[in-house]
Amino acid sequence: MREFLVEITTTIPEGTEPAEVDRRRAAEAARAKELAATGNLFRLWRPVGELRSIGVWRAADEDELHEKVLGALPLRSWMTLTVTPLESHPNDPGKADATV
């Protein structure tokens, strides 16, 4: 699988009922666990003091990432995404084939 840096900003539409927000957030948490179990969601962070997320996501390609992975998130219709494809750096200390 390829890796992608994904920045997510979620904006709840004005007038949305709190119960709907709670329902979607609970569904989002459950879906995130599923995607982590399949290896599609590798890491996820929230910058201190900000209401956005930054994560490393995995998929076969960018189309699959958008359609089957991010597109299946319960909060997706409220999200703005920035996706950056990643590749390993030659000096990456975590690279499996790195030589010393």
VEXKEPA-529331 format. One record per residue: x, y, z of N, C-alpha, C, CB in turn; residue in one letter; residue number from 1. Coordinates in Angstrom, 2 decimals. Glycine has a CB too. Example, Ala and Ser with C-alpha at 12.3 -4.5 7.8 and 13.67 -1.06 7.14 Angstrom:
! VEXKEPA-529331
[rec [13.19, -5.69, 7.80], [12.30, -4.50, 7.80], [13.20, -3.30, 7.80], [11.31, -4.47, 9.05], A, 1]
[rec [12.85, -2.25, 7.08], [13.67, -1.06, 7.14], [12.90, 0.03, 7.87], [14.08, -0.60, 5.72], S, 2]
This chain:
! VEXKEPA-529331
[rec [0.84, -1.19, 0.00], [0.00, 0.00, 0.00], [0.88, 1.24, 0.00], [-0.95, 0.00, 1.21], M, 1]
[rec [0.39, 2.28, -0.66], [1.07, 3.57, -0.66], [0.64, 4.36, 0.57], [0.76, 4.36, -1.97], R, 2]
[rec [1.47, 5.31, 0.97], [1.15, 6.15, 2.12], [0.84, 7.57, 1.67], [2.30, 6.14, 3.12], E, 3]
[rec [-0.08, 8.20, 2.42], [-0.52, 9.56, 2.12], [-0.62, 10.35, 3.41], [-1.89, 9.55, 1.38], F, 4]
[rec [-0.14, 11.59, 3.36], [-0.35, 12.51, 4.46], [-1.69, 13.20, 4.20], [0.83, 13.56, 4.59], L, 5]
[rec [-2.59, 13.10, 5.15], [-3.93, 13.67, 4.97], [-4.20, 14.66, 6.10], [-5.02, 12.55, 4.94], V, 6]
[rec [-4.50, 15.89, 5.70], [-4.91, 16.93, 6.65], [-6.42, 17.07, 6.54], [-4.17, 18.30, 6.38], E, 7]
[rec [-7.09, 17.00, 7.68], [-8.55, 17.02, 7.71], [-9.03, 18.14, 8.61], [-9.12, 15.65, 8.19], I, 8]
[rec [-9.91, 18.98, 8.07], [-10.61, 19.98, 8.86], [-12.09, 19.66, 8.76], [-10.29, 21.45, 8.38], T, 9]
[rec [-12.72, 19.48, 9.91], [-14.14, 19.16, 9.95], [-14.91, 20.38, 10.42], [-14.42, 17.93, 10.87], T, 10]
[rec [-15.90, 20.78, 9.64], [-16.74, 21.93, 9.98], [-18.18, 21.45, 10.04], [-16.57, 23.09, 8.93], T, 11]
[rec [-18.76, 21.55, 11.21], [-20.15, 21.13, 11.40], [-21.07, 22.23, 10.87], [-20.46, 20.83, 12.90], I, 12]
[rec [-21.97, 21.88, 9.96], [-22.87, 22.90, 9.42], [-23.74, 23.53, 10.50], [-23.76, 22.28, 8.34], P, 13]
[rec [-23.92, 24.83, 10.40], [-24.79, 25.53, 11.35], [-26.17, 24.91, 11.33], [-24.86, 27.04, 11.02], E, 14]
[rec [-26.77, 24.82, 12.51], [-28.11, 24.29, 12.62], [-28.19, 22.79, 12.75], [-28.89, 24.71, 11.44], G, 15]
[rec [-27.03, 22.11, 12.71], [-27.03, 20.65, 12.86], [-27.39, 20.29, 14.29], [-25.66, 20.05, 12.47], T, 16]
[rec [-28.31, 19.38, 14.43], [-28.75, 18.95, 15.76], [-27.59, 18.28, 16.51], [-29.96, 17.99, 15.65], E, 17]
[rec [-27.43, 18.59, 17.78], [-26.36, 17.96, 18.57], [-26.42, 16.42, 18.55], [-26.43, 18.45, 20.01], P, 18]
[rec [-27.61, 15.87, 18.51], [-27.74, 14.40, 18.46], [-27.14, 13.84, 17.17], [-29.22, 13.99, 18.58], A, 19]
[rec [-27.29, 14.57, 16.07], [-26.71, 14.14, 14.80], [-25.19, 14.21, 14.85], [-27.24, 15.00, 13.64], E, 20]
[rec [-24.66, 15.26, 15.46], [-23.21, 15.40, 15.62], [-22.69, 14.24, 16.47], [-22.84, 16.76, 16.27], V, 21]
[rec [-23.34, 13.95, 17.58], [-22.92, 12.85, 18.46], [-22.98, 11.51, 17.74], [-23.81, 12.80, 19.71], D, 22]
[rec [-24.03, 11.29, 16.96], [-24.18, 10.03, 16.23], [-23.05, 9.85, 15.22], [-25.55, 9.99, 15.50], R, 23]
[rec [-22.76, 10.91, 14.48], [-21.69, 10.83, 13.46], [-20.31, 10.68, 14.10], [-21.71, 12.07, 12.58], R, 24]
[rec [-20.08, 11.37, 15.19], [-18.78, 11.24, 15.86], [-18.57, 9.83, 16.39], [-18.68, 12.25, 17.02], R, 25]
[rec [-19.61, 9.23, 16.94], [-19.50, 7.84, 17.42], [-19.24, 6.89, 16.26], [-20.78, 7.42, 18.17], A, 26]
[rec [-19.95, 7.11, 15.15], [-19.74, 6.28, 13.96], [-18.35, 6.49, 13.39], [-20.80, 6.59, 12.90], A, 27]
[rec [-17.85, 7.71, 13.45], [-16.50, 8.03, 12.97], [-15.44, 7.29, 13.79], [-16.25, 9.56, 13.03], E, 28]
[rec [-15.60, 7.27, 15.11], [-14.66, 6.56, 15.97], [-14.65, 5.07, 15.66], [-15.01, 6.80, 17.45], A, 29]
[rec [-15.83, 4.50, 15.46], [-15.92, 3.08, 15.13], [-15.27, 2.80, 13.78], [-17.39, 2.61, 15.12], A, 30]
[rec [-15.51, 3.65, 12.80], [-14.93, 3.46, 11.46], [-13.41, 3.62, 11.50], [-15.54, 4.46, 10.45], R, 31]
[rec [-12.90, 4.56, 12.30], [-11.46, 4.74, 12.44], [-10.80, 3.47, 12.98], [-11.15, 5.94, 13.36], A, 32]
[rec [-11.45, 2.83, 13.95], [-10.92, 1.56, 14.49], [-10.87, 0.49, 13.41], [-11.77, 1.07, 15.68], K, 33]
[rec [-11.92, 0.42, 12.60], [-11.93, -0.55, 11.50], [-10.82, -0.28, 10.50], [-13.29, -0.53, 10.79], E, 34]
[rec [-10.64, 0.99, 10.14], [-9.61, 1.35, 9.16], [-8.21, 1.13, 9.73], [-9.77, 2.80, 8.72], L, 35]
[rec [-8.03, 1.31, 11.02], [-6.74, 1.02, 11.64], [-6.47, -0.49, 11.59], [-6.71, 1.52, 13.11], A, 36]
[rec [-7.50, -1.29, 11.84], [-7.34, -2.74, 11.81], [-6.99, -3.27, 10.42], [-8.62, -3.41, 12.30], A, 37]
[rec [-7.45, -2.60, 9.37], [-7.14, -3.03, 8.01], [-5.84, -2.42, 7.50], [-8.28, -2.67, 7.07], T, 38]
[rec [-5.23, -1.52, 8.28], [-3.98, -0.89, 7.88], [-4.16, 0.38, 7.07], [-3.17, -1.85, 7.11], G, 39]
[rec [-5.39, 0.80, 6.81], [-5.62, 2.02, 6.04], [-5.35, 3.28, 6.83], [-7.04, 2.04, 5.53], N, 40]
[rec [-5.61, 3.25, 8.11], [-5.30, 4.38, 8.99], [-4.10, 3.97, 9.83], [-6.53, 4.79, 9.91], L, 41]
[rec [-2.94, 4.60, 9.55], [-1.70, 4.21, 10.20], [-1.41, 5.05, 11.45], [-0.54, 4.34, 9.23], F, 42]
[rec [-1.49, 6.37, 11.33], [-1.27, 7.28, 12.45], [-2.19, 8.48, 12.31], [0.22, 7.74, 12.52], R, 43]
[rec [-2.56, 9.08, 13.46], [-3.45, 10.24, 13.44], [-3.10, 11.15, 14.60], [-4.94, 9.80, 13.51], L, 44]
[rec [-2.95, 12.45, 14.31], [-2.60, 13.44, 15.31], [-3.56, 14.61, 15.23], [-1.14, 13.91, 15.13], W, 45]
[rec [-3.64, 15.36, 16.32], [-4.35, 16.64, 16.33], [-3.35, 17.68, 16.83], [-5.65, 16.59, 17.24], R, 46]
[rec [-3.03, 18.69, 16.01], [-2.12, 19.74, 16.47], [-2.68, 20.43, 17.71], [-1.88, 20.77, 15.35], P, 47]
[rec [-1.82, 20.71, 18.65], [-2.22, 21.34, 19.91], [-2.95, 22.65, 19.62], [-0.99, 21.58, 20.83], V, 48]
[rec [-4.13, 22.78, 20.21], [-4.89, 24.02, 20.09], [-5.64, 24.18, 18.78], [-3.99, 25.16, 20.27], G, 49]
[rec [-5.66, 23.15, 17.95], [-6.33, 23.26, 16.64], [-7.43, 22.20, 16.52], [-5.31, 23.10, 15.49], E, 50]
[rec [-8.41, 22.51, 15.70], [-9.50, 21.57, 15.46], [-9.35, 20.94, 14.06], [-10.88, 22.28, 15.59], L, 51]
[rec [-8.20, 20.35, 13.84], [-7.97, 19.62, 12.60], [-7.12, 18.42, 12.94], [-7.27, 20.52, 11.52], R, 52]
[rec [-7.05, 17.49, 12.02], [-6.28, 16.27, 12.21], [-5.27, 16.13, 11.09], [-7.20, 15.04, 12.26], S, 53]
[rec [-4.15, 15.50, 11.41], [-3.13, 15.18, 10.44], [-2.82, 13.71, 10.62], [-1.84, 16.07, 10.61], I, 54]
[rec [-2.85, 12.95, 9.52], [-2.62, 11.53, 9.65], [-1.89, 10.94, 8.47], [-3.90, 10.83, 9.84], G, 55]
[rec [-1.35, 9.76, 8.71], [-0.78, 8.95, 7.65], [-1.79, 7.84, 7.37], [0.64, 8.36, 8.04], V, 56]
[rec [-2.25, 7.84, 6.14], [-3.25, 6.88, 5.68], [-2.64, 6.03, 4.57], [-4.54, 7.61, 5.17], W, 57]
[rec [-3.15, 4.82, 4.39], [-2.62, 3.91, 3.38], [-3.74, 3.40, 2.48], [-1.88, 2.73, 4.04], R, 58]
[rec [-3.39, 3.27, 1.21], [-4.33, 2.71, 0.22], [-3.51, 2.28, -0.99], [-5.45, 3.75, -0.19], A, 59]
[rec [-4.12, 1.51, -1.86], [-3.43, 1.05, -3.07], [-3.02, 2.23, -3.94], [-4.33, 0.10, -3.87], A, 60]
[rec [-3.88, 3.23, -4.03], [-3.59, 4.43, -4.83], [-4.49, 5.56, -4.33], [-3.80, 4.18, -6.36], D, 61]
[rec [-4.32, 6.74, -4.91], [-5.07, 7.89, -4.42], [-6.57, 7.76, -4.69], [-4.55, 9.17, -5.07], E, 62]
[rec [-6.94, 7.12, -5.81], [-8.36, 6.91, -6.09], [-9.00, 6.06, -5.00], [-8.55, 6.24, -7.46], D, 63]
[rec [-8.35, 4.96, -4.63], [-8.89, 4.10, -3.58], [-8.96, 4.85, -2.25], [-8.02, 2.83, -3.42], E, 64]
[rec [-7.93, 5.66, -1.97], [-7.94, 6.44, -0.73], [-9.18, 7.33, -0.66], [-6.66, 7.30, -0.64], L, 65]
[rec [-9.46, 8.05, -1.75], [-10.60, 8.97, -1.75], [-11.94, 8.23, -1.77], [-10.53, 9.90, -2.94], H, 66]
[rec [-12.05, 7.20, -2.59], [-13.34, 6.53, -2.77], [-13.69, 5.55, -1.66], [-13.34, 5.82, -4.08], E, 67]
[rec [-12.76, 4.67, -1.31], [-13.09, 3.57, -0.40], [-12.68, 3.81, 1.05], [-12.45, 2.33, -0.88], K, 68]
[rec [-11.70, 4.67, 1.25], [-11.21, 4.88, 2.61], [-11.79, 6.17, 3.19], [-9.66, 4.92, 2.64], V, 69]
[rec [-11.34, 7.31, 2.68], [-11.84, 8.59, 3.21], [-13.31, 8.81, 2.88], [-11.01, 9.74, 2.67], L, 70]
[rec [-13.72, 8.34, 1.72], [-15.11, 8.50, 1.29], [-16.10, 7.75, 2.16], [-15.26, 8.05, -0.12], G, 71]
[rec [-15.61, 6.78, 2.92], [-16.48, 5.97, 3.78], [-16.55, 6.50, 5.21], [-16.01, 4.54, 3.79], A, 72]
[rec [-15.91, 7.63, 5.47], [-15.96, 8.20, 6.82], [-17.31, 8.87, 7.07], [-14.81, 9.21, 7.03], L, 73]
[rec [-17.93, 8.61, 8.21], [-19.24, 9.20, 8.51], [-19.25, 10.74, 8.53], [-19.72, 8.70, 9.84], P, 74]
[rec [-18.12, 11.37, 8.81], [-18.06, 12.83, 8.83], [-17.58, 13.41, 7.50], [-17.14, 13.29, 9.94], L, 75]
[rec [-17.36, 12.58, 6.48], [-16.74, 13.02, 5.23], [-17.44, 14.22, 4.61], [-16.74, 11.88, 4.24], R, 76]
[rec [-18.76, 14.28, 4.64], [-19.47, 15.39, 4.00], [-19.21, 16.73, 4.71], [-20.97, 15.11, 3.98], S, 77]
[rec [-18.66, 16.68, 5.92], [-18.35, 17.89, 6.66], [-16.85, 18.21, 6.62], [-18.81, 17.74, 8.11], W, 78]
[rec [-16.08, 17.41, 5.89], [-14.62, 17.53, 5.91], [-14.07, 18.25, 4.68], [-14.00, 16.16, 6.00], M, 79]
[rec [-12.99, 18.97, 4.93], [-12.14, 19.50, 3.87], [-10.82, 18.74, 4.00], [-11.95, 21.08, 3.98], T, 80]
[rec [-10.34, 18.18, 2.88], [-9.15, 17.34, 2.91], [-8.03, 17.94, 2.07], [-9.48, 15.95, 2.42], L, 81]
[rec [-6.81, 17.74, 2.53], [-5.62, 17.98, 1.73], [-4.83, 16.69, 1.76], [-4.78, 19.21, 2.27], T, 82]
[rec [-4.60, 16.10, 0.58], [-3.92, 14.81, 0.48], [-2.58, 15.00, -0.23], [-4.80, 13.77, -0.27], V, 83]
[rec [-1.53, 14.49, 0.40], [-0.19, 14.55, -0.18], [0.37, 13.14, -0.25], [0.74, 15.48, 0.66], T, 84]
[rec [0.63, 12.61, -1.46], [1.26, 11.29, -1.57], [2.67, 11.34, -0.98], [1.32, 10.83, -3.06], P, 85]
[rec [3.07, 10.27, -0.31], [4.38, 10.20, 0.34], [5.22, 9.08, -0.26], [4.22, 9.99, 1.84], L, 86]
[rec [6.53, 9.26, -0.17], [7.45, 8.18, -0.50], [8.56, 8.22, 0.54], [8.03, 8.31, -1.97], E, 87]
[rec [9.20, 7.11, 0.76], [10.24, 7.01, 1.77], [11.44, 7.86, 1.38], [10.65, 5.55, 1.96], S, 88]
[rec [12.00, 8.53, 2.36], [13.23, 9.31, 2.17], [14.41, 8.35, 2.32], [13.31, 10.50, 3.21], H, 89]
[rec [15.48, 8.57, 1.55], [16.64, 7.66, 1.67], [17.23, 7.60, 3.09], [17.73, 8.10, 0.70], P, 90]
[rec [17.05, 8.65, 3.87], [17.60, 8.68, 5.23], [16.57, 8.33, 6.31], [18.18, 10.03, 5.52], N, 91]
[rec [15.42, 7.82, 5.91], [14.36, 7.48, 6.85], [14.85, 6.38, 7.80], [13.09, 7.02, 6.10], D, 92]
[rec [14.93, 6.67, 9.11], [15.42, 5.65, 10.05], [14.46, 4.48, 10.22], [15.68, 6.28, 11.39], P, 93]
[rec [13.21, 4.65, 9.81], [12.23, 3.58, 9.91], [12.10, 2.74, 8.65], [10.92, 4.14, 10.25], G, 94]
[rec [12.86, 3.07, 7.64], [12.78, 2.36, 6.35], [13.24, 0.92, 6.54], [13.64, 3.07, 5.26], K, 95]
[rec [12.42, -0.02, 6.14], [12.69, -1.45, 6.35], [13.96, -1.91, 5.64], [11.52, -2.27, 5.87], A, 96]
[rec [14.27, -1.34, 4.49], [15.45, -1.80, 3.74], [16.65, -0.89, 3.92], [15.12, -1.91, 2.27], D, 97]
[rec [16.64, -0.08, 4.99], [17.75, 0.84, 5.23], [19.02, 0.07, 5.58], [17.41, 1.83, 6.36], A, 98]
[rec [20.11, 0.57, 5.10], [21.40, -0.05, 5.43], [22.22, 0.94, 6.23], [22.17, -0.48, 4.15], T, 99]
[rec [23.04, 0.42, 7.12], [23.85, 1.27, 7.98], [25.21, 1.46, 7.38], [23.98, 0.68, 9.40], V, 100]
